[in-house]
């Protein structure tokens, strides 16, 4: 009798409630994380690749993890998500170690590769590549690209959390049956966690999410794409939705790789020529840069939803134009310019 009641309560959960729990838990945990960082001196200090002018707590990824996990506990079929949980644990653990002690990039990439292998064994697949070594490699590359794109875009206050919130909202707004039963819980939990975290992370940020936070956001965005592909035929133009809604971080990451290779620099060496850096160089304040990134992502989400709902060639052309305009703007601002570190970079006014 008791077990039947508990099962009914478990199944009665909804994605919206999951999102509300994630939002509330972030608000509750953030002060404790900030106290922990203050007590043990866990702050991100200013430096050549930093834009902040004072030490700032950097372990916001702990609050985001707890919030998302709490929201996902409402899922009605937890046994199916064991591979998701294991892959998340590998990638988040690598991020928190990097936040605490520093971790070579190759080890972070290795943890992401292990996460991809776990997802592969759990049945997660890329479209058109459902088996064989090529499919496994494609999943590795997709996961590494999306995870690191969110990590790279987390170089200015409020951008990674805000952009991810918009992407998550795009998945929430999808027509019914566009995701499996698991997907809406991830989308709503991610949305709630990001919006709640923005209260502390919006310029001027009081708390940074760190690599543990940005890697977690990227992992969840990647999972949403994989979940979406489980419900859509590969012949449909809707299959491009996961790439379109994450257009800004993905294009920024690809530009960074091309820029560094073009200037004979390792792709793993940081610089200050990301899209948000280039906007700042035009005199925009930190808040205006954040809002610009949100607006661009909203535009991509609208285009992506148009493709899903209409499955038309016109929608694909619109998406191609949107990508082209962003690339053109980025190139005109100098996204492929010399990879340089400007030691005099300071936090811009808010």
C-alpha positions as CSV (number, residue, x, y, z in Angstrom):
1,X,0.0,0.0,0.0
2,X,2.7,2.4,1.0
3,X,4.9,1.5,-2.0
4,X,1.9,2.1,-4.4
5,X,1.4,5.6,-2.8
6,X,5.0,6.5,-3.2
7,X,5.0,5.3,-6.8
8,X,2.0,7.5,-7.5
9,X,3.6,10.5,-6.0
10,X,6.8,9.8,-8.0
11,X,4.9,9.6,-11.3
12,X,2.7,12.6,-10.5
13,X,5.7,14.9,-10.9
14,X,5.8,17.2,-13.9
15,X,8.5,19.0,-15.8
16,X,7.2,22.4,-14.7
17,X,7.5,21.3,-11.1
18,X,11.0,20.1,-11.8
19,X,11.9,23.5,-13.1
20,X,10.4,25.3,-10.1
21,X,12.4,23.0,-7.7
22,X,15.6,23.7,-9.6
23,X,15.0,27.4,-9.5
24,X,14.2,27.4,-5.8
25,X,17.2,25.2,-4.9
26,X,19.7,27.4,-6.7
27,X,18.5,30.4,-4.8
28,X,18.8,28.4,-1.5
29,X,22.3,26.9,-2.3
30,X,24.1,29.9,-3.8
31,X,24.6,31.7,-0.5
32,X,26.0,28.6,1.0
33,X,28.4,28.2,-1.9
34,X,29.5,31.8,-1.6
35,X,30.2,31.3,2.1
36,X,32.2,28.1,1.3
37,X,34.3,29.9,-1.2
38,X,34.9,32.8,1.2
39,X,35.9,30.4,4.0
40,X,38.4,28.4,2.0
41,X,39.6,31.2,-0.3
42,X,38.1,29.6,-3.5
43,X,38.0,32.7,-5.7
44,X,38.9,33.4,-9.3
45,X,41.6,36.0,-9.3
46,X,42.1,38.7,-12.0
47,X,44.6,37.9,-14.7
48,X,45.6,38.3,-18.4
49,X,42.7,36.2,-19.6
50,X,40.2,37.6,-17.0
51,X,37.9,40.5,-17.3
52,X,37.0,40.9,-13.7
53,X,39.0,43.3,-11.5
54,X,38.5,41.6,-8.1
55,X,38.6,38.0,-6.8
56,X,35.2,36.3,-7.2
57,X,33.8,33.0,-5.8
58,X,34.0,30.4,-8.6
59,X,32.2,27.2,-7.5
60,X,28.7,28.0,-8.7
61,X,28.7,24.7,-10.5
62,X,27.9,23.0,-7.2
63,X,24.6,24.9,-6.9
64,X,23.7,24.2,-10.5
65,X,24.4,20.5,-10.2
66,X,22.3,20.2,-7.0
67,X,19.5,22.1,-8.6
68,X,19.3,20.1,-11.8
69,X,19.6,16.8,-10.0
70,X,16.8,17.7,-7.6
71,X,14.6,18.6,-10.6
72,X,15.4,15.3,-12.4
73,X,14.5,13.3,-9.3
74,X,10.9,13.8,-10.4
75,X,11.3,11.8,-13.5
76,X,8.9,8.8,-13.6
77,X,11.5,6.4,-15.1
78,X,14.8,6.9,-13.2
79,X,16.2,3.5,-14.2
80,X,16.5,4.6,-17.9
81,X,18.6,7.6,-16.9
82,X,21.5,5.7,-15.2
83,X,23.8,6.3,-18.2
84,X,22.9,10.0,-18.2
85,X,23.8,10.2,-14.5
86,X,27.1,8.4,-15.0
87,X,28.2,10.5,-17.9
88,X,27.2,13.7,-16.1
89,X,29.2,12.6,-13.0
90,X,32.4,12.0,-15.1
91,X,32.2,15.4,-16.9
92,X,31.1,17.4,-13.8
93,X,33.8,15.8,-11.6
94,X,36.5,16.8,-14.2
95,X,35.1,20.3,-14.1
96,X,35.1,20.7,-10.3
97,X,38.7,19.3,-10.1
98,X,39.7,21.9,-12.6
99,X,38.0,24.6,-10.5
100,X,39.8,23.4,-7.3
101,X,43.2,22.4,-8.4
102,X,43.5,22.9,-12.2
103,X,43.4,20.1,-14.7
104,X,45.2,19.7,-18.0
105,X,42.9,20.2,-21.1
106,X,43.7,16.7,-22.3
107,X,42.3,15.2,-19.1
108,X,39.1,17.3,-19.3
109,X,38.7,16.1,-22.9
110,X,39.3,12.5,-21.8
111,X,36.6,12.8,-19.2
112,X,34.2,14.1,-21.9
113,X,35.2,11.2,-24.1
114,X,34.4,8.7,-21.3
115,X,31.1,10.5,-20.9
116,X,30.4,10.0,-24.6
117,X,31.2,6.3,-24.4
118,X,28.8,5.9,-21.5
119,X,26.0,7.6,-23.4
120,X,26.8,5.3,-26.4
121,X,26.4,2.2,-24.3
122,X,23.1,3.8,-23.0
123,X,21.7,3.9,-26.5
124,X,22.2,7.6,-27.3
125,X,23.0,8.2,-31.0
126,X,23.6,10.8,-33.6
127,X,21.3,10.9,-36.6
128,X,22.4,8.8,-39.6
129,X,25.1,7.2,-37.4
130,X,23.4,4.5,-35.3
131,X,26.1,1.9,-35.2
132,X,29.8,1.2,-35.7
133,X,33.0,3.1,-34.9
134,X,32.0,6.2,-37.0
135,X,28.8,6.6,-34.9
136,X,30.8,6.4,-31.7
137,X,33.3,9.0,-33.0
138,X,30.5,11.3,-34.1
139,X,29.0,11.1,-30.6
140,X,32.3,11.9,-29.1
141,X,32.8,14.9,-31.3
142,X,29.3,16.2,-30.8
143,X,29.5,16.0,-27.0
144,X,33.0,17.5,-26.9
145,X,31.9,20.4,-29.2
146,X,28.8,21.3,-27.3
147,X,30.3,20.9,-23.8
148,X,33.3,23.1,-24.7
149,X,31.2,25.6,-26.6
150,X,29.4,26.5,-23.4
151,X,32.7,26.5,-21.5
152,X,34.2,28.9,-24.0
153,X,31.2,31.3,-24.0
154,X,31.4,31.5,-20.2
155,X,34.0,34.2,-20.3
156,X,31.8,37.2,-19.3
157,X,29.2,37.6,-16.6
158,X,25.8,36.2,-17.2
159,X,26.3,34.9,-20.8
160,X,26.6,31.1,-20.4
161,X,23.7,30.9,-17.9
162,X,21.5,33.3,-19.9
163,X,22.2,31.7,-23.3
164,X,21.6,28.2,-21.9
165,X,18.3,29.3,-20.3
166,X,17.1,30.5,-23.7
167,X,18.2,27.3,-25.4
168,X,16.4,25.3,-22.7
169,X,13.3,27.4,-23.1
170,X,13.4,26.5,-26.8
171,X,13.2,22.8,-26.0
172,X,10.4,23.5,-23.5
173,X,8.5,25.3,-26.3
174,X,8.7,22.4,-28.7
175,X,5.5,20.7,-29.9
176,X,4.3,17.7,-27.9
177,X,6.1,14.4,-28.6
178,X,9.2,16.3,-29.8
179,X,11.2,14.8,-26.9
180,X,11.1,11.5,-25.0
181,X,9.6,11.4,-21.5
182,X,13.0,12.3,-20.1
183,X,13.7,15.3,-22.3
184,X,11.2,17.8,-20.8
185,X,12.5,17.2,-17.3
186,X,16.1,18.0,-18.4
187,X,14.9,21.1,-20.3
188,X,12.8,22.5,-17.4
189,X,15.4,21.6,-14.7
190,X,18.1,23.3,-16.8
191,X,15.9,26.3,-17.4
192,X,15.1,26.7,-13.7
193,X,18.7,26.3,-12.6
194,X,20.0,28.8,-15.1
195,X,17.4,31.5,-14.4
196,X,18.0,31.1,-10.6
197,X,21.8,31.2,-11.0
198,X,21.5,34.4,-13.2
199,X,20.4,36.3,-10.1
200,X,24.0,35.9,-8.7
201,X,25.8,35.7,-12.1
202,X,24.3,38.7,-14.0
203,X,26.7,41.6,-14.4
204,X,28.4,42.4,-12.1
205,X,28.6,38.8,-11.1
206,X,28.8,37.9,-7.4
207,X,29.5,34.2,-8.2
208,X,31.0,32.4,-11.2
209,X,29.8,28.9,-12.2
210,X,33.4,27.7,-13.0
211,X,34.2,24.9,-15.4
212,X,32.0,22.5,-13.3
213,X,29.0,24.7,-14.1
214,X,29.7,25.5,-17.8
215,X,30.6,21.8,-18.5
216,X,27.3,20.8,-16.9
217,X,25.3,23.2,-18.9
218,X,27.0,22.1,-22.1
219,X,26.3,18.4,-21.2
220,X,22.6,19.1,-20.6
221,X,22.3,21.0,-23.9
222,X,24.0,18.1,-25.7
223,X,21.6,15.6,-24.0
224,X,18.6,17.6,-25.1
225,X,19.8,17.4,-28.7
226,X,20.3,13.6,-28.5
227,X,16.9,13.2,-26.9
228,X,15.3,15.3,-29.6
229,X,16.9,13.1,-32.3
230,X,15.4,10.0,-30.7
231,X,11.9,11.2,-31.8
232,X,12.6,12.7,-35.3
233,X,13.3,10.9,-38.6
234,X,16.7,11.8,-40.1
235,X,14.9,12.7,-43.4
236,X,13.2,15.6,-41.7
237,X,14.7,19.1,-41.7
238,X,13.7,19.3,-38.0
239,X,16.9,17.3,-37.2
240,X,18.9,20.6,-37.5
241,X,17.0,22.1,-34.5
242,X,19.7,21.2,-31.9
243,X,22.4,22.9,-33.9
244,X,20.4,25.9,-34.7
245,X,19.2,26.8,-31.2
246,X,22.8,26.5,-29.9
247,X,24.1,28.5,-32.9
248,X,25.8,31.2,-31.0
249,X,28.0,29.1,-28.7
250,X,28.7,26.6,-31.5
251,X,29.8,29.2,-34.0
252,X,31.9,31.0,-31.4
253,X,33.7,27.8,-30.5
254,X,34.3,26.9,-34.1
255,X,35.6,30.4,-34.8
256,X,37.9,30.1,-31.8
257,X,39.4,26.8,-33.2
258,X,39.8,28.3,-36.7
259,X,41.3,31.5,-35.3
260,X,43.9,29.6,-33.2
261,X,44.8,27.2,-36.0
262,X,45.1,30.1,-38.5
263,X,47.5,31.9,-36.3
264,X,49.5,28.7,-35.6
265,X,48.3,28.5,-32.0
266,X,47.1,25.5,-30.1
267,X,43.3,25.3,-30.0
268,X,43.6,24.7,-26.3
269,X,45.3,28.1,-25.6
270,X,42.8,30.8,-24.5
271,X,42.4,34.2,-25.9
272,X,40.2,37.3,-25.7
273,X,38.7,37.4,-29.2
274,X,35.4,35.6,-28.5
275,X,32.2,37.1,-29.8
276,X,31.4,38.8,-26.4
277,X,35.0,40.2,-26.3
278,X,34.5,41.7,-29.7
279,X,31.2,43.3,-28.7
280,X,32.9,44.7,-25.6
281,X,35.7,46.2,-27.7
282,X,33.0,48.2,-29.5
283,X,32.2,50.0,-26.2
284,X,29.2,48.0,-25.1
285,X,28.7,47.5,-21.4
286,X,28.8,44.1,-19.8
287,X,25.0,44.1,-19.5
288,X,24.4,45.1,-23.1
289,X,26.8,42.4,-24.2
290,X,24.8,39.8,-22.2
291,X,21.5,41.1,-23.6
292,X,22.9,41.0,-27.1
293,X,23.8,37.4,-26.7
294,X,20.4,36.6,-25.3
295,X,18.7,38.3,-28.2
296,X,20.8,36.4,-30.8
297,X,20.0,33.1,-29.1
298,X,16.3,34.0,-29.0
299,X,16.4,34.6,-32.7
300,X,18.0,31.3,-33.4
301,X,15.5,29.5,-31.2
302,X,12.6,31.1,-33.0
303,X,14.1,30.0,-36.4
304,X,14.6,26.5,-35.0
305,X,11.0,26.3,-33.8
306,X,9.8,27.5,-37.2
307,X,11.7,24.6,-38.8
308,X,10.3,22.0,-36.4
309,X,6.7,23.2,-36.8
310,X,6.7,23.7,-40.6
311,X,9.4,21.3,-41.8
312,X,9.8,23.6,-44.8
313,X,12.7,24.6,-47.1
314,X,11.9,28.2,-46.5
315,X,12.6,27.7,-42.8
316,X,15.9,26.1,-43.6
317,X,16.8,29.1,-45.8
318,X,15.9,31.4,-43.0
319,X,18.2,29.5,-40.6
320,X,21.0,29.6,-43.2
321,X,20.6,33.4,-43.5
322,X,20.7,33.7,-39.7
323,X,23.9,31.7,-39.4
324,X,25.4,33.7,-42.3
325,X,24.6,37.0,-40.7
326,X,26.1,36.0,-37.4
327,X,29.3,34.7,-39.1
328,X,29.5,37.9,-41.2
329,X,29.1,40.1,-38.1
330,X,31.7,38.0,-36.2
331,X,34.2,38.3,-39.1
332,X,33.8,42.0,-39.4
333,X,34.4,42.4,-35.7
334,X,37.7,40.4,-36.1
335,X,36.9,36.9,-34.9
336,X,39.7,35.4,-36.9
337,X,42.2,38.0,-36.0
338,X,45.5,37.3,-34.2
339,X,45.3,35.2,-31.0
340,X,46.5,37.6,-28.4
341,X,46.3,38.1,-24.6
342,X,45.7,41.6,-23.5
343,X,47.0,41.9,-20.0
344,X,45.4,45.3,-19.5
345,X,41.8,44.0,-20.0
346,X,39.6,45.1,-17.2
347,X,36.0,44.6,-16.3
348,X,33.8,47.0,-18.4
349,X,31.3,49.2,-16.7
350,X,27.8,47.9,-16.1
